[in-house]
Amino acid sequence: MKAFVFPGQGSQYCGMGRDLYERFPEAKALMDQANSILGFSITDIMFNGSEEDLKQTRYTQLAIFLHSYAAATLLGRDGVSMAAGHSLGEYTALCFAGAISFDDAVRLVAKRGELMQNAGQQNPGTMAAIIGMADEALDSLLQEAGACGIVQAANFNSPGQIVISGDIDAVRKAVELAPSKGARMAKELVVSGAFHSPLMKPAEKELAETLDTIAIRDAEIPVCMNVVAKPVTSAPEIRANLISQLTSSVLWSQSVQAMVDAGVTEFVEVGPQKVLQGLIKRISKTAVCAGVDTAEQVAAILGQA
């Protein structure tokens, strides 16, 4: 079985998606449609924007979604049994699986990026990567650092790679304590907010209101969702999981394992960079991983190289 997986924030790069736009009329049409829905040119930021522009959450999420979805649309759904996405990538997966229309997904991703950026300004927080620590030691670390404020596991990316999120003092305390609890490395990340933590609460309510205005259908292929780490097709479940996702941990490691247990042997990362391929190889030694980012890679799969 084959699964398509879609990257989240952090995979952006300058010039992303330009070759898809220039080579494939279908990709150009989709991207032009997104510009029209948004009322500004996200493609201009993708193709010509600086690293600083692309790092702004309200642009980052749209750029990654658009790049990934355009590539996935060109490849089609034939032979794809399941989908999943890391945080923002879950929206791409749901759009690809037919649960959310492209127009609605563009509006939703734009709103989510804006709300998360605003919540980061309203409730300043930060995130940190904790490498090489046993999961069992994590509870003790979070409990101790929690004396300085809110801190929780934001992403279970792969065995031994966890990202924590929360109040600045609490996250920094965890980084300071982590080596004494067996971590090989602990490092604060450059982010604009404490994503996937209770500090995103202001964004959650408004996202739920936006989701109320959007039609969500049952997914045509199962999407293994971040907050439950199991394949989901039901529209009401999809809606509830998307709302919870903003303040809950991304169970990526557990989701990949669930897909492997369901019979997935091949994972194709569709979109910019190779972040998820690296994580998947650490989660499952038997999984076959590939990536499709550029027009050349899409053309090779379509036999147009």
Secondary structure, DSSP 8 states (H G I E B T S, - for coil): -EEEEE--TT---TTTTHHHHHH-HHHHHHHHHHHHHHTS-HHHHHHH--HHHHTSHHHHHHHHHHHHHHHHHHH-STTEEEEEESTTHHHHHHHHTTSS-HHHHHHHHHHHHHHHHHHHHHS--EEEEEES--HHHHHHHHHHHGGGS-EEEEEEEETTEEEEEE-HHHHHHHHHHGGGGT-SEEEE---SS-TTSGGGHHHHHHHHHHHHTS-----SS-EEETTTTEEE--HHHHHHHHHHHTTS-B-HHHHHHHHHHTT--EEEEESSSSHHHHHHHHH-SS-EEEEE-SHHHHHHHHT--
